[in-house]
Amino acid sequence: MSIFCKRANLKVLTETSKNIVNKGLPRSGAGLSAVGAGLTEELVRHISAVKNEPAWMLEKRLAAFELYQKTPMPRFGPSLAGLDLENMIYFVDPDAPETDKWAEVPKDIADTFEKLGIPKAEREYLGGVGAQYDSGVVYHRLKQSLADKGVIFENMDVALEKYPDLVQKYFMTDCVPAKEHKFTMLHGAAWSGGTFIYVPKGVKVDLPLQAYFRMNRERSGQFEHTLIIADEGSEIEYIEGCSAPKYNFSSLHAGCVELFVHEGAKMKYVSIENWSLNTYNLNTKRAMVDRDGEIKWVNGNMGSGVTMLYPSSVLRGEGARAANIGLVIAGKGQIQDTGGKTHHLAPNTTSTIYSKSISKDGGVANYRGLIKVAPEAVNTRSSLVCDSLLLDGASQANTFPAVENANDQVEISHEARIGRIGEDEIFYLKSRGLSEGDAIRLAVNGFASPIVKELPLEYALELNKLINLEMGE
C-alpha cells in the first residue's frame, strides 16, 4: 500500500537508510548530494540556480529568506526547543533525474518505494503518481486518458519550467503568503519539489492522483510545495502520504499546501502523515474556495514527535462549502497539536470540522479549532466537533475550540468531548472471547470509523491495519 509506512517495515527501512547516510556524509556511489548545514543566502541562490528558476522565483526566495532571518521562533503551540535549525541540512539532492518508468529509478530508492507499495497502487487504482525522495522528485506519471483531457500533473519544479505564468499567478500569493510565520518564510526560501495539478473547466478526474514524500536523511529538512487548481466545475481527489525512518537527530518537515477551488468545483484532499518520532512536522495547508465550490480535507496523523498542523479553508465565494475530518494518534513521546480552521467571508457558506484523537502511553493530543465569520457572511452555518479518547491515565487530551463571529444571522455550534474506554465495554468484549488487547483495538477501530470510511476502500483497510499496529498488535 502506497500511503503508509507500516511499522513492520520500519526496521528494514532503517537498515536501508544506514547504507545511504554515513556520519552525515552523502551516500557513496549513489550520487546523493547535500549542500552544507544551516540556511544561508548562498544556499538559497544555489537551490534556485540548480533548478534554473526564473528571476521572479529567486526574488521570492530571497525576500522570504530575509523575513526568516529577522523573525523569532513562534511562541504558539508546543515547544520547539529541540529543533536545531542552525545545523540542519536544507537541500538533499537525490541526483536521480525524474522519470516515468520505475525501472529507471535508482535501485536503492526504488526498493524503498517498493516496500511502501507505490508501484502496486499505481497499477490498480490511481490516475497518476509522484514520488519524492528527500529534496527531489524521482518519479512522476499521469495516465494518458487524463492528459488527453488537459489535466496537468507535474513535479512542482517541472511545472515552474513548463507553466511559469500559471505558477506565478498562484504560488504563495493570496493563499499562503511567505510572510505569514517563520516556517512559511523558511519554506518560501528553501522549497524544493512537490506537486502541481491543474484540472481544466468541467473536467472530472475519476481516479485519484497521489504523491508520496519520503525524507530519508537524518538532520535534514523537507520543504515540498503542493499547488492544486481546480478550475470552474471540475472535480479532483488527491492523496498524499509521508514517512521517514527514525534517526538519532531531529528532522524537519515544513511543507506547504495551496488549494484553489474555483466556482462550482469540488476537491477532496487526503493526507496520511506517518513521520518518525524524531521529526518535527510543521506543515501549512490552506484552501481558497470560490462561489459554490467545495473542499473536503481528510487528515490522518500517526507519527512525528511534534506536529503543528491546522488545515484551513477560506470560503470567499457565496455558497462555498468546506469539511475538515481528521484522526490523530498520540503515543509515547508525541505531541500532536492539530485541528482545523474555517474563515467564512461570503454569504450562505457552510462548514464542518470534525476531529478525533486517541492518546496512549503518555502521548499528548491538543486540538485547536477555529470558526471565523466576517460581517458580510450572512446565513453562515458551521459546526465544530472534537472527540478525544484516552487509553490510560498518563496521556493527555486538550481541546481549544474557538468562534469569532461578527454576524447575527448565523448558525454555529461547537463541542468537545473527552472520554475513556469503559471497563464495562472491555468486560463485555472479553466475555465474548476477545483478549483485553483485542477488545481495546476493536473499540478504537469503532471510534475511528467515521474518519476511516472517508478513504477509498484500499486505503481504509490499510489505515485500520496501521491503527492496530499503533495499538500494539
N, C-alpha and C positions, 0 to 999 in steps of 0.2 A: 504494500500500500504506500502511496506516494506522499501523504502529508504528515505522517507520523514517524518519529524516531522511536522505535519500540525499545523499551528498557532491556529486553532480551538481547538486543543488538549493540547496546552501549559498549560492552567490553570489547567486542570486535572492532567497533569504530574507533575506540580509543587506541587500541593497538595499532590500527592503520595510521592514526594521527601521529603516533610516536615515530613512525617511519618518515613522516612528512616534516616534522619540526624537531630540530635538534639544538637545544640550548639557545632558542631564539633566532637561529640562522635559517636561511632559505633551505628547502629540501635539496639534496644533491641529485643531480642528474635528471631532474624533472622540470626544471625551468621556473619554479615558483620564485617570485621576487618580491621583497618587501622594501619599502623606502623609509629608512630612519624611524626614530621614535619621537613622538611629540608632533604637534601640528604647527607648521611654520608657513610663512608666505611662500617660501621656495617650494615647499611640498604642494601647496595649493596650485601654484603655477605649473609644477611638474605634472600633476594629475590632468590638468586642462590640456597641456601640451601633448601628453601621451595619447589623449583621446582626440586630438586635432579639433578642438572645440572652436566655435565662432567667438569673436571678441566679446559679444554681449554676455555669453555664459561665463567667461573668465571674469568680467566685471561683476557679475552677480556673486561669483565665488569670493572675490576679494572683498566686496562690500560685506558679505556675511562673515568673513574671517575677521574683519576689523571690528564688527559688533561683538563677535565671540570673545575677542581678546579683552575687551573692557567690561564685559558683563559678568557679574558674580554667579556662582552656583545658585540654583533655585533653593529657596527655603521651604518650599511646599512639598508635602508628602514625606516618604521615608528618607532616612539618612543615606547620603551617597558618599560617606566618608571613606569607604573602602575602594572607591573608584579612582585609580591613578591615571589621570588624563595626560600627565607630562611624559610618562614612559610607555605610552600605548603606541602601537603601530597602526597608522590610519589608512594605509594603502597596501594591500597584498594582492599582487597581480598573479593569477594562476599561469600566465604566459601560455595559455592554450587558446588558439583562435576559435571564435564561435563557429559552430557547425550545426547542420540539421540532420546529422547522421550519428547515432550513438557509437558506431564502430570507429569514428574518427576522434572521439573524446579520449584523452589520455587514460590509460588503463587504471591507474590508481584513483583518479577522480571518478571514472565510470563505475568502478567497483563500489565506491561509496554510495552513489545514486542507485545502483542496482540493489543494494541492501535495503534502501528506502523504498524500492518498488516503483520508481518513476517510469521506466520504460513500459512495464506491465500496465500501469494505469493509463498511459497514453494510448496504448493499443486498444484498450477495452472500452473506455467511456469518457474520453476527453477530446475536445476540439483542437487543443493546442497546448504545448508545454514549453516552459522556460526553466532553465536550471542555472543557478548562480553559485559559484564556489569562491568564497572569500569576496574579493572586490570585482571579480569578473564573471560575466555570463559565458558559459562554455557550450550551452546547447539551447536552441530555440527553433520551434517548428509550429506551423499552423496548417490545419487541414486545408487542402486546395479548395474544397467546397465553400469554406468561409472566406478565403482570399478572393474567390470569384465574386462574392457579394460586396467586396470593398472593405472588409474588415481588416484593420491593421493590428498586428500583434507582434511587437518587436522588443528586443532589449532596449532599455532607455537610452543607452549610448548610441545605438544604431538609429533609433528614432530621431535623435538630435541631428544626426548627419543627414538622414533622408528627408525629414519633415521639420526643418528648423523654424519655419514661421508658425506652424501649429504648436510646436513645443513652446516657443517663446510666448505665445498668447496665453498659455495656461500655467506654465511652470513657476511655482512659488510666487504667484501674483496675489490674487484676492482670496485664494483658498487657504493656503498655509504660507504666509509670508515669512521669510527668513528671520525677520526682526522679532518674532513672537516670543521666543525664550531662548536660553543659552543653547539648548540642544537642537533647535531648529536652525540656529546660527551655525552650529557645528556641522549639521547636515548640509546646509547650503554651501558651505566651504568645501566639504570633503566627500560629497555624494559620489557614488560610483555604481553603475549597473542598475538593475531593477526592471520594471515592466512598463511598457507603453501600449495602451489599447485605444483604438478609435473604432466605434461602431456607427456606420452611416445612418442617415434618417430612415426610419421604418424597418431596419434590418433586425431580425430576431435571431440571436445566436442560440441554437438549440442544444449545443453541447458545451459544458463548462470549459473555460480556459484556466490553466493553472500555472503557477510559478512556485519553485521551491528554492529556498535560500539556505545555504549551508555555510556556516562560519567554522573554519577548520584549523585556525591557527590561534595559539594562546596569546594573551595580552594584545589582542587586536580589536579593531572596530569594524563593523559592517554598516554601511550607510546607503543601502539600496533605495531607489526612488520609484514609487508606483504612481503612474498617472493614467487614469481611465476616463474616457469621454464617451458618454452615451448620448448620441445626437437625438433629435426630436423623434419620439415614437419608437425608439429602438429598445431592445432588451438584451441583457448580458448577465451571466453568472460567472464569477471569478473566484478561484480557490487558491489560497496562499498557505504554504507550510514553511516552518522554520525550525532549525535544530542546530546544535553544536555539541561536540564531545566535551567532557569535563577535563579541565586542566587545573594546575595549582595557582594560576594567576587569573585575575579578573579580565573579562572581555566586555565589550560594549556593543549593543545593538541600538542604533539611533536612526532607524529608517523613517521614511515619510510617505504617507499615502494621501493622494489628492484625487477625489472623485467628483466628476461633473455629470449631473443627471439633468439633461435638458428637458424641455417641455414634453410631457406625456411619456417620457422614457421610464424604464424600470431597470434597476440594478440590484443584484444580490452579491455581497462581498463576504466570503467565508475565510476566516483566518484561524489556523491552529498553530499556536506558538509553543514549542516544547524545547526551549533553550536549556542548556545545562545550568547547574546550580551556581557556577562561578560567573554567570552572565548578568549584566545589568541591562534590562530591556526597557528602553526609554523611547518608545515609538510614538509618533504623532500621526493621527488619522482623522481626516475630515471630508465631508461630502457637501457640495453645494447643489441644492435641489430646486429646479425651476417649476413653473406652473404645471400642476397635475403630475409631476414626476414622483417617483417612489424609490427610496433606498432602504434596503434591509441589510443590517450588519448581523453576522453570526460569528461570535468570537469564542475561542477556547484557549485558556492559558493554564498550562500544566507545569512549565519549567521556569527557569531563571531564579537567581537568588533574590533579586529585587525587580519588580515590574511596576512601571508607572504608565498606564495606558487607558485613555478615555476617548474612544471613537465618538466623533461629534458630527451632528447633522445641522446644516443651516438651511432652513426652509424659507427660501427667499421669493418663491412664486406662489400665487394663490392656489389653494387646493393641494399643495405639496404634502407628501406623507413620508414618515420615517419610522422604522422599527429597529431596535437595538436589543439583541438577545445574546447573553453571554454566560459562560460557565468558567469558573475559576477553581483550581485545586491548589491549596497552600499546604505544603508538607514541611518536614523538618528543615529549618534554616531558610525558609522562604518568607518573603513579604510580598504579597500580591496586592498592589494598590491600583484598583481598576474601577471602571464604571462606564458611564455614557452621558452625553450631553446633547440637548436639542435646543436650537435657537429658532423660535417662531418669529419671523419677520413679516409675514404676509397673512391676509385673511384666510379663514377656512382651512387652516393647516392642522394636521393630526400627527401624533407621535406616541409611541410606546417604548419604554425602556424596561427590560425585564432581565434581571441578573440573578444568578445562583452561584453560591460559593460553598466550598467544602474545606474545612480546616482540620488538620490532623497532625499528630506528633509535634505539637508546639508551633505549627505554622500560623501565620497572620494573614487574614484576608480583610482588606479595607475596601469598602465600596463607596464610591463618590458618584452621585447622580445629580444632574442639573437640568431643570426646565426653565428656560428664559423666554418671556413673552414680551414683544415690543408693543408700544401703544397702538399701532395700526393693525396688529394681528388679531382682529376681532373674530369671534367664533372659533377660537383655538380649542382643540380637545387634546389632552395629553394625560398619560398615566405613567407612573414610575413605581416599580415594584422590585424589592430586593429580598431574596430568601437566602438565609445563611444556615449552614448545618455544621455543628461542632461534633467531632468524633471523640474528643477527650477533654479533660479539664485543663490541660496545658496549652491548648490552642486558643486563638482569638478570632473574633469576627466583629468588625466595627463598621457601622453604616453612617453615611453622611449625605442623606438626600437633601436637595436644596431646590427652592422655587423662587424665581424672581419674576414677578408679574406686574405689568404696567397697564393692565386692561381689565375691565369689569365683565366683559362679555366672553367668558372663557369657562371651560370645564376642565379642572385639573385635579388629579388625585395622586397621592404618593403614600407608600407604606413600606415598612421594613420589618422583617421577621427574622428572629434568631432562635434556633431550636437545636435539640439533640435527638439522636435516635433513641427512642424509648425502650426501657427494659422489657416492657410488655410485648412490644413488637418483636424484639430479638428472641424472647422466650417462646412466642408463638411459632416463629420460623424454625427455631431449634426443635420444637416439639414435632415438627413435620419432617425431621430427619436431616436438617441442614446443620453444619458446624457453625460456630459463632462467627468465624471469618466469612463464610459463605452468606450467612444471614446479613451481615453488615454490608457486604458487596451488593446483595440484592436490594437492600434498602437504598443504598447510594445510587444504584442504577435507576431505581424508580424516581429518586429525587432529581436526577439529571435528565430524565427522559424528555421533558419539554424542549430542551436545547438539542439533544441528540437527534430528535425527529426532524429538525430543520435541515439536516445534512442529507445529501444523496445516500442511498442505501449502503453502498460500498464503504463510504466514509463513516456512516453511523455505526456499522459493525466494528470498524477499526477503532473508533473512539471509545466504544464500550470496552474493547479489549484493553485499551490504554488506561481507562479508568480503573479497571480491575487490577492492572499492574500497579497503578498508583496506590491502590488499597492493599497491596501486599500479597497479591495472588502468587 
